[in-house]
Amino acid sequence: MKCRDESVEPEEDSTWEVALKILNYLAENPKAADTVDGILQWWLLDQTIIEEEERVAQALKCLVERDLLVTVQASDSRRHYQLNAERIEETRRLIREAKNRRA
């Protein structure tokens, strides 16, 4: 494993990004210690969830605004999201287009 080389741009160096996540976790929990499996499951997963929360909220808002998802208020007062069945063909088209761009 090669740790971050100063000549590599940070956004291109995924190993360094993971190293920073580990350091961030340890800075917040200085007495923590774990195995590779534990670090993957607990430290990195927790950080990823926290980092992704805002992006997921924004993505859901976008999909609702585009009428691709509908929201349902549950009895527990939480909002649930589901596919707008009337827009299933558009949803499938968007997925196909995204897959084709990646190919």
N, C-alpha and C positions, 0 to 999 in steps of 0.2 A: 504494500500500500504506500502510495506516495502522498504525503501531506502537502498542503497548499504551497505551491511555488509562487513566489512574488510576481513572476512574469505572467501568470495566468490570471485572467479577469475573474473576479469573484463569482459572477453569475454563471461562468462556464465550468466552475469547479464544484461538482456536486459532493465530492468527498469533504471538501472544506465546509460546505453548508451543513452537512451532517455533524461534522466536528464542532461547529459553532452551536448547533442545537444541543449537543451533549454538554458543552461548556455552559450554556445558558441554564440548562436544568441543574447542573451542579452548583452554579453560582446561587441559584435560588434554594437549593437543597444541599448545602456543603457536606453533610454527613452521609449522603446517599452513596451506596455501593451496590452493584448488581452484576449479573452475568450478561453476556451478549443478548440472550433471549429476553431477559428482564428489561434490558435497556431498550430493545426493539419494542417490546409489548407495552411497557409502562412509560418510560421517559419520552421516547420519540413519538409514540402514538398520542400521548397526552398533549405534547407540544403541537403536533400536527392538527389536532382537533381544535385547539385554541386558535391557531393561526388561520385555520380554514373557516371558522365560524362566521366571520364577517363576509367572506366571499360567498359562502353558501346562502346567507341571508340576501345578499345582493342578487345572486343568481335566481333565487326563488322569486324575488320581487320582479325581476325582469321577465321571467316566464309567466307570472300572473298578469303583468301588464300586457304581454303579447297574447294573452288569453289561451296559452297552451296548458296552463295549470289552473285549477280552481281551488279555492280554499273552503274548508268546512270548519265551523266552530264546534268543537266537541263539548260534551257535557262537563269536561274538566277545565273548560275555558281556554284550552290550548288550540291553536290553529293547526289543522291538518291539511296537507297539500295532496292533490291527486290530479291525474291526467284529465284534461278536458276531452272527453270521448268524441266530441264533435270536431276536434282538431287533430285526430289521430293521423290522418294522411299528411298533414303539414309537419307533424312531429316526425314521422317516418322519413319524409323528404329531407328535413334538416339533419337527421342522423346520417342518412346516406351521403349527403353533400359533405359533411364533416369527415366521414370515413374516406371518401374519395380524395379529399384534400390531403389527408395524411398518407395516402398510398403513393 
